[in-house]
Amino acid sequence: MGIPSQSRGFSTFHSEHELAVRAFQSRSARIRACRKNRLQASTFQTKDQREQVIQDTILTYAELNHWEQTLSHLEQEQGEATKMEQTVNQRVDAGVDSPTMKTQARLVVARVRMRTAEAHGSIDILRNRLAQLTGLTADKIETVTDSIPVLPEVKQEDDLASKAVKQSPIVLQAENHALAESFRAKGEHRSLWPSIDFAAQYALLAQYNNYADFYKSFQRHNATVGVSIRFPFFNFSQQSRAQAADATALHAKTDAITAKDKVSDQTLRMQRSVQQLSAAQEVASLEYQISQSNVEALQVRIDAGTATLHDMDDARNQSNEHYHAMQSADFELQRAKIGLLRATGELEDWVGVTK
């Protein structure tokens, strides 16, 4: 046993047993892996938020374009409805038509004004929203229909659900989070393993303090050796932490499975809805074409004197209704296809955004 004193030379050596070293290194590696997977999970969350902003911007632009086209058509409708109202008023005053026809003409004009007000309100809101998303000035935003890329064809036989599961940032985030919690749980269990510490200390005492004059036995060279063995089997607090980590890891794993199932179901629903909306859009388009043909046929009959002005008015109103139905069907199909592109990870490529 050495004597405390000033010394010319003093060195200390401390090392752990190989088992403890390996356990420590393994736990450190798991901690690093846990942190790495958590960082990757955060990266996937950021990617999902980025894609959400892109999708919101695209849909806002597409909806704004839809309402601008609708407004242009409504302005034409309003001109025709106002002209028809004036004609009906003249016919009622002349006693040709009943006063009811005058009320019907006013109703048509009122409906067009109502839709026009709705279109103006939607355009203002969408421009303001698009200005917030892009940083542009709202009153200077105008859409160009040709600037919207053609949406790719959706084939119903393609397994888009599996592709979406592989590409979805939500699924990748959940999987990395589950893996990180698994590493953390294993690290908590490794803390319950036994460990052995070996410690050695060496001291070289100085001679100028004259210790030899005061002690019968004096040794300049002194060494201390010790061994510390730890058995954390009865560390109940650590056992509780390990069990809690196991529960958290199991919950994270379940969340990852749930995320996969949810993304798969949603993608399949969107894929099938695209098929349904495509059929609805085709029906609306054909109905509009037929209504336009009816208007042209009635114009011929009016010129020939076999149809009335009210027949033409009814045909035009039906044609306008079918036009709005067709426009709504087009936009709903566009919205569904854009959502499907995001689900399969192809949205940024379709838009041409640099990743």
ZAMI-313459 format. One record per residue (C-alpha): residue number from 0; residue in three letters; x, y, z. Coordinates in Angstrom, 2 decimals. Each point is the difference from the previous one (the first is absolute). Example, Ala and Ser with C-alpha at 12.3 -4.5 7.8 and 13.67 -1.06 7.14 Angstrom:
@num=0; residuo=ALA; u=12.30; v=-4.50; w=7.80;
@num=1; residuo=SER; u=1.37; v=3.44; w=-0.66;
# end
This chain:
@num=0; residuo=MET; u=0.00; v=0.00; w=0.00;
@num=1; residuo=GLY; u=1.52; v=3.32; w=-1.00;
@num=2; residuo=ILE; u=0.33; v=3.11; w=2.18;
@num=3; residuo=PRO; u=-1.77; v=3.20; w=-1.17;
@num=4; residuo=SER; u=2.62; v=2.56; w=-0.91;
@num=5; residuo=GLN; u=1.42; v=2.19; w=-2.67;
@num=6; residuo=SER; u=1.78; v=-2.15; w=-2.58;
@num=7; residuo=ARG; u=2.20; v=0.47; w=-2.97;
@num=8; residuo=GLY; u=-1.80; v=-2.62; w=-1.99;
@num=9; residuo=PHE; u=-3.61; v=-1.23; w=0.18;
@num=10; residuo=SER; u=-2.00; v=-2.11; w=-2.50;
@num=11; residuo=THR; u=-3.38; v=-1.69; w=0.07;
@num=12; residuo=PHE; u=-1.23; v=-2.84; w=-2.21;
@num=13; residuo=HIS; u=-3.65; v=-1.07; w=-0.20;
@num=14; residuo=SER; u=-1.54; v=-2.60; w=-2.32;
@num=15; residuo=GLU; u=-3.16; v=-2.05; w=-0.17;
@num=16; residuo=HIS; u=-0.31; v=-3.67; w=-0.48;
@num=17; residuo=GLU; u=-0.55; v=-1.15; w=-3.58;
@num=18; residuo=LEU; u=-3.60; v=-0.98; w=0.73;
@num=19; residuo=ALA; u=-0.84; v=3.43; w=1.38;
@num=20; residuo=VAL; u=1.78; v=1.67; w=-2.91;
@num=21; residuo=ARG; u=-1.98; v=-1.96; w=-2.55;
@num=22; residuo=ALA; u=-3.24; v=0.67; w=1.83;
@num=23; residuo=PHE; u=0.76; v=3.70; w=0.14;
@num=24; residuo=GLN; u=1.00; v=0.12; w=-3.67;
@num=25; residuo=SER; u=-3.11; v=-1.92; w=-1.01;
@num=26; residuo=ARG; u=-2.24; v=2.32; w=1.99;
@num=27; residuo=SER; u=1.72; v=3.06; w=-1.46;
@num=28; residuo=ALA; u=-0.48; v=-1.40; w=-3.50;
@num=29; residuo=ARG; u=-3.68; v=-0.54; w=0.68;
@num=30; residuo=ILE; u=-0.37; v=3.52; w=1.34;
@num=31; residuo=ARG; u=1.64; v=1.37; w=-3.15;
@num=32; residuo=ALA; u=-2.26; v=-2.19; w=-2.15;
@num=33; residuo=CYS; u=-3.02; v=1.22; w=1.95;
@num=34; residuo=ARG; u=0.97; v=3.64; w=-0.55;
@num=35; residuo=LYS; u=0.68; v=-0.65; w=-3.68;
@num=36; residuo=ASN; u=-3.42; v=-1.58; w=-0.55;
@num=37; residuo=ARG; u=-1.70; v=2.82; w=1.88;
@num=38; residuo=LEU; u=1.79; v=2.49; w=-2.25;
@num=39; residuo=GLN; u=-1.15; v=-1.90; w=-3.08;
@num=40; residuo=ALA; u=-3.56; v=-0.05; w=1.35;
@num=41; residuo=SER; u=0.17; v=3.78; w=0.40;
@num=42; residuo=THR; u=1.29; v=0.28; w=-3.58;
@num=43; residuo=PHE; u=-2.94; v=-2.00; w=-1.34;
@num=44; residuo=GLN; u=-2.40; v=2.17; w=1.99;
@num=45; residuo=THR; u=1.54; v=3.09; w=-1.61;
@num=46; residuo=LYS; u=-0.40; v=-1.61; w=-3.44;
@num=47; residuo=ASP; u=-3.66; v=-0.73; w=0.69;
@num=48; residuo=GLN; u=-0.59; v=3.63; w=1.00;
@num=49; residuo=ARG; u=1.79; v=1.18; w=-3.16;
@num=50; residuo=GLU; u=-2.21; v=-2.20; w=-2.19;
@num=51; residuo=GLN; u=-3.09; v=1.25; w=1.84;
@num=52; residuo=VAL; u=0.92; v=3.61; w=-0.84;
@num=53; residuo=ILE; u=0.60; v=-0.94; w=-3.65;
@num=54; residuo=GLN; u=-3.33; v=-1.78; w=-0.21;
@num=55; residuo=ASP; u=-1.85; v=2.91; w=1.62;
@num=56; residuo=THR; u=1.59; v=2.42; w=-2.45;
@num=57; residuo=ILE; u=-0.86; v=-2.13; w=-3.03;
@num=58; residuo=LEU; u=-3.60; v=-0.58; w=1.08;
@num=59; residuo=THR; u=-0.48; v=3.68; w=0.83;
@num=60; residuo=TYR; u=1.31; v=1.00; w=-3.44;
@num=61; residuo=ALA; u=-2.15; v=-2.62; w=-1.75;
@num=62; residuo=GLU; u=-3.13; v=1.03; w=1.91;
@num=63; residuo=LEU; u=0.69; v=3.66; w=-0.74;
@num=64; residuo=ASN; u=0.28; v=-0.84; w=-3.68;
@num=65; residuo=HIS; u=-3.30; v=-1.92; w=0.24;
@num=66; residuo=TRP; u=-1.83; v=2.97; w=1.51;
@num=67; residuo=GLU; u=1.50; v=2.45; w=-2.49;
@num=68; residuo=GLN; u=-1.26; v=-2.10; w=-2.88;
@num=69; residuo=THR; u=-3.38; v=-0.31; w=1.71;
@num=70; residuo=LEU; u=-0.17; v=3.79; w=0.47;
@num=71; residuo=SER; u=0.73; v=0.57; w=-3.66;
@num=72; residuo=HIS; u=-2.88; v=-2.29; w=-0.95;
@num=73; residuo=LEU; u=-2.28; v=1.61; w=2.59;
@num=74; residuo=GLU; u=0.60; v=3.44; w=-1.49;
@num=75; residuo=GLN; u=-1.19; v=-1.36; w=-3.33;
@num=76; residuo=GLU; u=-3.01; v=-1.59; w=1.72;
@num=77; residuo=GLN; u=-0.85; v=3.26; w=1.74;
@num=78; residuo=GLY; u=-0.04; v=1.85; w=-3.30;
@num=79; residuo=GLU; u=-2.32; v=-2.58; w=-1.56;
@num=80; residuo=ALA; u=-2.27; v=-0.11; w=3.08;
@num=81; residuo=THR; u=-0.28; v=3.80; w=0.15;
@num=82; residuo=LYS; u=-0.82; v=0.17; w=-3.70;
@num=83; residuo=MET; u=-2.62; v=-2.71; w=0.44;
@num=84; residuo=GLU; u=-1.52; v=1.83; w=2.97;
@num=85; residuo=GLN; u=-0.38; v=3.15; w=-2.05;
@num=86; residuo=THR; u=-1.64; v=-1.92; w=-2.82;
@num=87; residuo=VAL; u=-2.41; v=-1.75; w=2.36;
@num=88; residuo=ASN; u=-0.94; v=3.34; w=1.60;
@num=89; residuo=GLN; u=-0.87; v=1.38; w=-3.40;
@num=90; residuo=ARG; u=-2.09; v=-3.07; w=-0.84;
@num=91; residuo=VAL; u=-1.83; v=0.19; w=3.34;
@num=92; residuo=ASP; u=-0.72; v=3.70; w=-0.49;
@num=93; residuo=ALA; u=-1.32; v=-0.82; w=-3.47;
@num=94; residuo=GLY; u=-2.23; v=-2.68; w=1.45;
@num=95; residuo=VAL; u=1.75; v=-2.83; w=-1.85;
@num=96; residuo=ASP; u=1.36; v=-1.75; w=3.12;
@num=97; residuo=SER; u=-1.46; v=-0.40; w=3.46;
@num=98; residuo=PRO; u=1.46; v=1.88; w=3.01;
@num=99; residuo=THR; u=1.36; v=-3.34; w=1.26;
@num=100; residuo=MET; u=2.50; v=-0.09; w=-2.84;
@num=101; residuo=LYS; u=1.30; v=3.36; w=1.18;
@num=102; residuo=THR; u=0.63; v=-1.43; w=3.47;
@num=103; residuo=GLN; u=1.76; v=-3.03; w=-1.49;
@num=104; residuo=ALA; u=2.29; v=2.24; w=-2.02;
@num=105; residuo=ARG; u=0.86; v=1.99; w=3.13;
@num=106; residuo=LEU; u=0.73; v=-3.27; w=1.81;
@num=107; residuo=VAL; u=2.50; v=-1.04; w=-2.67;
@num=108; residuo=VAL; u=1.79; v=3.35; w=0.28;
@num=109; residuo=ALA; u=0.06; v=-0.25; w=3.80;
@num=110; residuo=ARG; u=1.52; v=-3.49; w=-0.14;
@num=111; residuo=VAL; u=2.75; v=1.19; w=-2.33;
@num=112; residuo=ARG; u=0.73; v=2.95; w=2.30;
@num=113; residuo=MET; u=0.17; v=-2.35; w=2.99;
@num=114; residuo=ARG; u=2.49; v=-2.27; w=-1.75;
@num=115; residuo=THR; u=2.00; v=3.00; w=-1.16;
@num=116; residuo=ALA; u=0.25; v=1.29; w=3.57;
@num=117; residuo=GLU; u=1.10; v=-3.46; w=1.13;
@num=118; residuo=ALA; u=2.64; v=-0.11; w=-2.72;
@num=119; residuo=HIS; u=1.35; v=3.47; w=0.90;
@num=120; residuo=GLY; u=0.18; v=-0.94; w=3.69;
@num=121; residuo=SER; u=1.76; v=-3.30; w=-0.70;
@num=122; residuo=ILE; u=2.50; v=1.71; w=-2.31;
@num=123; residuo=ASP; u=0.88; v=2.64; w=2.61;
@num=124; residuo=ILE; u=0.48; v=-2.64; w=2.72;
@num=125; residuo=LEU; u=2.09; v=-2.27; w=-2.24;
@num=126; residuo=ARG; u=2.20; v=2.86; w=-1.20;
@num=127; residuo=ASN; u=0.64; v=1.05; w=3.58;
@num=128; residuo=ARG; u=0.82; v=-3.60; w=0.93;
@num=129; residuo=LEU; u=2.33; v=-0.37; w=-2.98;
@num=130; residuo=ALA; u=1.70; v=3.27; w=0.92;
@num=131; residuo=GLN; u=0.66; v=-1.35; w=3.50;
@num=132; residuo=LEU; u=1.47; v=-3.21; w=-1.44;
@num=133; residuo=THR; u=2.19; v=1.63; w=-2.65;
@num=134; residuo=GLY; u=0.76; v=3.47; w=1.38;
@num=135; residuo=LEU; u=-1.48; v=1.69; w=-3.10;
@num=136; residuo=THR; u=-2.43; v=2.91; w=-0.01;
@num=137; residuo=ALA; u=-3.60; v=-1.25; w=-0.02;
@num=138; residuo=ASP; u=-1.38; v=2.54; w=-2.50;
@num=139; residuo=LYS; u=2.70; v=-0.88; w=-2.53;
@num=140; residuo=ILE; u=-0.63; v=-3.74; w=-0.01;
@num=141; residuo=GLU; u=-1.62; v=-1.34; w=-3.17;
@num=142; residuo=THR; u=-0.12; v=-3.60; w=-1.10;
@num=143; residuo=VAL; u=0.93; v=-1.44; w=-3.37;
@num=144; residuo=THR; u=-1.82; v=-3.22; w=-0.83;
@num=145; residuo=ASP; u=2.77; v=-1.25; w=-2.31;
@num=146; residuo=SER; u=2.56; v=0.38; w=2.80;
@num=147; residuo=ILE; u=-1.53; v=-2.94; w=1.90;
@num=148; residuo=PRO; u=1.82; v=-3.19; w=-1.10;
@num=149; residuo=VAL; u=-2.04; v=-2.86; w=-1.39;
@num=150; residuo=LEU; u=-0.80; v=-2.48; w=2.72;
@num=151; residuo=PRO; u=1.20; v=-3.54; w=-0.68;
@num=152; residuo=GLU; u=-2.46; v=-2.79; w=-0.69;
@num=153; residuo=VAL; u=-0.87; v=-2.15; w=3.00;
@num=154; residuo=LYS; u=-0.08; v=-3.73; w=-0.76;
@num=155; residuo=GLN; u=-2.24; v=-1.96; w=2.31;
@num=156; residuo=GLU; u=2.05; v=-3.18; w=-0.37;
@num=157; residuo=ASP; u=3.14; v=1.65; w=1.44;
@num=158; residuo=ASP; u=0.84; v=-0.77; w=3.63;
@num=159; residuo=LEU; u=0.18; v=3.62; w=1.11;
@num=160; residuo=ALA; u=-0.74; v=-0.88; w=3.63;
@num=161; residuo=SER; u=3.30; v=-1.89; w=0.39;
@num=162; residuo=LYS; u=1.85; v=2.80; w=-1.76;
@num=163; residuo=ALA; u=-1.54; v=2.56; w=2.34;
@num=164; residuo=VAL; u=1.02; v=-2.00; w=3.08;
@num=165; residuo=LYS; u=3.62; v=-0.06; w=-1.19;
@num=166; residuo=GLN; u=0.06; v=3.72; w=-0.86;
@num=167; residuo=SER; u=-2.17; v=1.49; w=2.73;
@num=168; residuo=PRO; u=1.95; v=2.30; w=2.37;
@num=169; residuo=ILE; u=-2.58; v=-0.76; w=2.70;
@num=170; residuo=VAL; u=0.74; v=-3.73; w=-0.17;
@num=171; residuo=LEU; u=3.77; v=0.54; w=-0.16;
@num=172; residuo=GLN; u=-0.19; v=2.35; w=2.96;
@num=173; residuo=ALA; u=-2.00; v=-2.53; w=2.03;
@num=174; residuo=GLU; u=2.39; v=-2.83; w=-0.89;
@num=175; residuo=ASN; u=3.08; v=1.99; w=0.96;
@num=176; residuo=HIS; u=-1.64; v=1.11; w=3.23;
@num=177; residuo=ALA; u=-0.84; v=-3.62; w=0.82;
@num=178; residuo=LEU; u=3.58; v=-1.07; w=-0.76;
@num=179; residuo=ALA; u=1.38; v=2.79; w=2.18;
@num=180; residuo=GLU; u=-2.22; v=-1.04; w=2.91;
@num=181; residuo=SER; u=1.10; v=-3.61; w=-0.49;
@num=182; residuo=PHE; u=3.66; v=0.99; w=0.28;
@num=183; residuo=ARG; u=-0.75; v=2.06; w=3.09;
@num=184; residuo=ALA; u=-1.80; v=-2.93; w=1.64;
@num=185; residuo=LYS; u=2.92; v=-2.33; w=-0.71;
@num=186; residuo=GLY; u=2.37; v=2.56; w=1.48;
@num=187; residuo=GLU; u=-2.08; v=0.18; w=3.18;
@num=188; residuo=HIS; u=0.15; v=-3.80; w=0.33;
@num=189; residuo=ARG; u=3.77; v=0.00; w=-0.56;
@num=190; residuo=SER; u=0.28; v=2.23; w=3.06;
@num=191; residuo=LEU; u=-1.17; v=-2.97; w=2.08;
@num=192; residuo=TRP; u=2.99; v=-2.11; w=-1.02;
@num=193; residuo=PRO; u=2.76; v=-0.57; w=2.60;
@num=194; residuo=SER; u=3.22; v=1.98; w=-0.40;
@num=195; residuo=ILE; u=3.49; v=-0.21; w=1.45;
@num=196; residuo=ASP; u=2.33; v=2.97; w=0.57;
@num=197; residuo=PHE; u=3.75; v=-0.41; w=0.61;
@num=198; residuo=ALA; u=1.88; v=2.99; w=1.42;
@num=199; residuo=ALA; u=3.74; v=0.46; w=0.62;
@num=200; residuo=GLN; u=1.87; v=2.99; w=1.43;
@num=201; residuo=TYR; u=3.76; v=0.62; w=0.20;
@num=202; residuo=ALA; u=1.78; v=2.76; w=1.95;
@num=203; residuo=LEU; u=3.66; v=1.02; w=0.17;
@num=204; residuo=LEU; u=0.69; v=1.98; w=3.20;
@num=205; residuo=ALA; u=2.64; v=2.72; w=0.17;
@num=206; residuo=GLN; u=3.08; v=-0.29; w=2.26;
@num=207; residuo=TYR; u=0.46; v=3.67; w=0.87;
@num=208; residuo=ASN; u=-2.87; v=-0.15; w=2.53;
@num=209; residuo=ASN; u=2.15; v=-2.23; w=2.29;
@num=210; residuo=TYR; u=-2.69; v=-2.58; w=0.52;
@num=211; residuo=ALA; u=2.73; v=-2.57; w=0.82;
@num=212; residuo=ASP; u=0.83; v=1.94; w=3.19;
@num=213; residuo=PHE; u=-3.55; v=-0.24; w=1.31;
@num=214; residuo=TYR; u=-1.08; v=-3.51; w=-1.11;
@num=215; residuo=LYS; u=1.75; v=-3.25; w=0.85;
@num=216; residuo=SER; u=-0.99; v=-1.51; w=-3.30;
@num=217; residuo=PHE; u=-0.08; v=2.28; w=-2.99;
@num=218; residuo=GLN; u=-0.49; v=-1.04; w=-3.62;
@num=219; residuo=ARG; u=0.21; v=2.47; w=-2.84;
@num=220; residuo=HIS; u=-1.87; v=-2.26; w=-2.38;
@num=221; residuo=ASN; u=-3.64; v=-0.56; w=0.95;
@num=222; residuo=ALA; u=-2.78; v=-1.82; w=-1.82;
@num=223; residuo=THR; u=-3.69; v=-0.54; w=0.64;
@num=224; residuo=VAL; u=-2.12; v=-2.60; w=-1.74;
@num=225; residuo=GLY; u=-3.79; v=-0.45; w=0.21;
@num=226; residuo=VAL; u=-2.84; v=-1.88; w=-1.65;
@num=227; residuo=SER; u=-3.65; v=1.10; w=-0.14;
@num=228; residuo=ILE; u=-2.70; v=-2.47; w=-1.01;
@num=229; residuo=ARG; u=-3.56; v=1.21; w=-0.54;
@num=230; residuo=PHE; u=-3.09; v=-2.21; w=-0.20;
@num=231; residuo=PRO; u=-2.95; v=2.27; w=-0.87;
@num=232; residuo=PHE; u=-2.57; v=-2.81; w=0.24;
@num=233; residuo=PHE; u=-1.70; v=1.70; w=2.91;
@num=234; residuo=ASN; u=0.00; v=3.44; w=-1.60;
@num=235; residuo=PHE; u=-3.78; v=0.23; w=-0.09;
@num=236; residuo=SER; u=-0.07; v=3.53; w=-1.36;
@num=237; residuo=GLN; u=2.07; v=-1.07; w=-3.01;
@num=238; residuo=GLN; u=-2.23; v=-3.02; w=-0.49;
@num=239; residuo=SER; u=-3.00; v=2.34; w=-0.05;
@num=240; residuo=ARG; u=1.68; v=2.20; w=-2.59;
@num=241; residuo=ALA; u=0.78; v=-3.05; w=-2.13;
@num=242; residuo=GLN; u=-3.61; v=-1.20; w=0.18;
@num=243; residuo=ALA; u=-1.29; v=3.46; w=-0.85;
@num=244; residuo=ALA; u=2.38; v=0.13; w=-2.97;
@num=245; residuo=ASP; u=-1.32; v=-3.39; w=-1.17;
@num=246; residuo=ALA; u=-3.56; v=1.29; w=0.19;
@num=247; residuo=THR; u=0.92; v=3.15; w=-1.93;
@num=248; residuo=ALA; u=1.80; v=-2.04; w=-2.67;
@num=249; residuo=LEU; u=-3.00; v=-2.31; w=-0.38;
@num=250; residuo=HIS; u=-2.33; v=2.98; w=-0.29;
@num=251; residuo=ALA; u=2.25; v=1.58; w=-2.64;
@num=252; residuo=LYS; u=0.10; v=-3.28; w=-1.95;
@num=253; residuo=THR; u=-3.80; v=-0.19; w=0.10;
@num=254; residuo=ASP; u=-0.23; v=3.60; w=-1.18;
@num=255; residuo=ALA; u=2.28; v=-0.83; w=-2.95;
@num=256; residuo=ILE; u=-2.23; v=-2.94; w=-1.01;
@num=257; residuo=THR; u=-3.09; v=2.19; w=0.36;
@num=258; residuo=ALA; u=1.62; v=2.71; w=-2.15;
@num=259; residuo=LYS; u=0.73; v=-2.55; w=-2.73;
@num=260; residuo=ASP; u=-3.56; v=-1.29; w=0.02;
@num=261; residuo=LYS; u=-1.44; v=3.51; w=-0.02;
@num=262; residuo=VAL; u=2.15; v=1.18; w=-2.91;
@num=263; residuo=SER; u=-0.77; v=-3.16; w=-1.94;
@num=264; residuo=ASP; u=-3.76; v=0.35; w=0.53;
@num=265; residuo=GLN; u=-0.03; v=3.70; w=-0.83;
@num=266; residuo=THR; u=2.01; v=-0.51; w=-3.19;
@num=267; residuo=LEU; u=-2.26; v=-2.82; w=-1.17;
@num=268; residuo=ARG; u=-3.08; v=2.14; w=0.71;
@num=269; residuo=MET; u=1.48; v=2.89; w=-2.00;
@num=270; residuo=GLN; u=0.93; v=-2.32; w=-2.85;
@num=271; residuo=ARG; u=-3.55; v=-1.34; w=-0.19;
@num=272; residuo=SER; u=-1.50; v=3.47; w=0.44;
@num=273; residuo=VAL; u=1.99; v=1.20; w=-3.01;
@num=274; residuo=GLN; u=-1.73; v=-2.69; w=-2.05;
@num=275; residuo=GLN; u=-3.41; v=1.09; w=1.26;
@num=276; residuo=LEU; u=0.73; v=3.70; w=-0.49;
@num=277; residuo=SER; u=1.28; v=-0.67; w=-3.52;
@num=278; residuo=ALA; u=-3.31; v=-1.66; w=-0.82;
@num=279; residuo=ALA; u=-1.93; v=2.88; w=1.58;
@num=280; residuo=GLN; u=2.07; v=2.52; w=-1.94;
@num=281; residuo=GLU; u=-0.70; v=-1.82; w=-3.26;
@num=282; residuo=VAL; u=-3.73; v=-0.05; w=0.74;
@num=283; residuo=ALA; u=-0.01; v=3.72; w=0.82;
@num=284; residuo=SER; u=1.94; v=0.79; w=-3.18;
@num=285; residuo=LEU; u=-2.37; v=-2.02; w=-2.18;
@num=286; residuo=GLU; u=-3.04; v=1.60; w=1.63;
@num=287; residuo=TYR; u=1.44; v=3.44; w=-0.73;
@num=288; residuo=GLN; u=0.68; v=-0.94; w=-3.62;
@num=289; residuo=ILE; u=-3.57; v=-1.24; w=-0.41;
@num=290; residuo=SER; u=-1.41; v=3.17; w=1.59;
@num=291; residuo=GLN; u=2.08; v=2.11; w=-2.38;
@num=292; residuo=SER; u=-1.33; v=-2.01; w=-2.93;
@num=293; residuo=ASN; u=-3.54; v=0.62; w=1.25;
@num=294; residuo=VAL; u=0.65; v=3.73; w=0.11;
@num=295; residuo=GLU; u=1.27; v=-0.05; w=-3.60;
@num=296; residuo=ALA; u=-2.99; v=-2.09; w=-1.12;
@num=297; residuo=LEU; u=-2.45; v=2.37; w=1.69;
@num=298; residuo=GLN; u=1.63; v=2.96; w=-1.69;
@num=299; residuo=VAL; u=-0.73; v=-1.64; w=-3.33;
@num=300; residuo=ARG; u=-3.60; v=-0.63; w=1.03;
@num=301; residuo=ILE; u=-0.41; v=3.60; w=1.18;
@num=302; residuo=ASP; u=1.29; v=1.22; w=-3.34;
@num=303; residuo=ALA; u=-2.55; v=-2.28; w=-1.64;
@num=304; residuo=GLY; u=-2.78; v=1.23; w=2.31;
@num=305; residuo=THR; u=-0.68; v=-3.40; w=1.62;
@num=306; residuo=ALA; u=1.40; v=0.78; w=3.47;
@num=307; residuo=THR; u=-0.60; v=2.77; w=2.50;
@num=308; residuo=LEU; u=2.36; v=2.38; w=1.72;
@num=309; residuo=HIS; u=-0.72; v=-1.68; w=3.34;
@num=310; residuo=ASP; u=1.07; v=-3.37; w=-1.39;
@num=311; residuo=MET; u=3.36; v=1.53; w=-0.87;
@num=312; residuo=ASP; u=0.25; v=1.56; w=3.45;
@num=313; residuo=ASP; u=-0.65; v=-3.34; w=1.68;
@num=314; residuo=ALA; u=2.58; v=-1.72; w=-2.22;
@num=315; residuo=ARG; u=2.61; v=2.63; w=0.81;
@num=316; residuo=ASN; u=-0.65; v=-0.29; w=3.74;
@num=317; residuo=GLN; u=0.41; v=-3.78; w=-0.19;
@num=318; residuo=SER; u=3.20; v=0.42; w=-1.99;
@num=319; residuo=ASN; u=1.37; v=2.41; w=2.60;
@num=320; residuo=GLU; u=-0.85; v=-2.43; w=2.79;
@num=321; residuo=HIS; u=1.80; v=-2.81; w=-1.80;
@num=322; residuo=TYR; u=3.00; v=2.28; w=-0.58;
@num=323; residuo=HIS; u=0.36; v=0.70; w=3.72;
@num=324; residuo=ALA; u=-0.43; v=-3.70; w=0.78;
@num=325; residuo=MET; u=2.75; v=-0.82; w=-2.52;
@num=326; residuo=GLN; u=2.33; v=2.62; w=1.48;
@num=327; residuo=SER; u=-0.55; v=-1.36; w=3.52;
@num=328; residuo=ALA; u=0.61; v=-3.57; w=-1.19;
@num=329; residuo=ASP; u=3.24; v=1.07; w=-1.72;
@num=330; residuo=PHE; u=1.32; v=1.64; w=3.14;
@num=331; residuo=GLU; u=-0.96; v=-2.90; w=2.29;
@num=332; residuo=LEU; u=1.81; v=-2.41; w=-2.31;
@num=333; residuo=GLN; u=3.00; v=2.31; w=-0.05;
@num=334; residuo=ARG; u=0.01; v=0.19; w=3.80;
@num=335; residuo=ALA; u=-0.13; v=-3.81; w=0.33;
@num=336; residuo=LYS; u=2.85; v=-0.55; w=-2.45;
@num=337; residuo=ILE; u=2.19; v=2.59; w=1.76;
@num=338; residuo=GLY; u=-0.65; v=-1.68; w=3.34;
@num=339; residuo=LEU; u=0.95; v=-3.35; w=-1.51;
@num=340; residuo=LEU; u=3.23; v=1.47; w=-1.37;
@num=341; residuo=ARG; u=0.95; v=1.15; w=3.47;
@num=342; residuo=ALA; u=-0.84; v=-3.38; w=1.51;
@num=343; residuo=THR; u=2.30; v=-1.81; w=-2.45;
@num=344; residuo=GLY; u=2.83; v=2.53; w=0.37;
@num=345; residuo=GLU; u=-0.28; v=1.34; w=-3.57;
@num=346; residuo=LEU; u=-1.41; v=3.44; w=0.76;
@num=347; residuo=GLU; u=3.30; v=1.91; w=-0.04;
@num=348; residuo=ASP; u=1.09; v=-1.68; w=-3.25;
@num=349; residuo=TRP; u=-3.33; v=0.88; w=-1.64;
@num=350; residuo=VAL; u=0.28; v=3.65; w=1.03;
@num=351; residuo=GLY; u=3.70; v=0.16; w=-0.77;
@num=352; residuo=VAL; u=1.08; v=1.12; w=3.47;
@num=353; residuo=THR; u=3.69; v=-0.55; w=0.77;
@num=354; residuo=LYS; u=0.40; v=-2.29; w=3.00;
# end
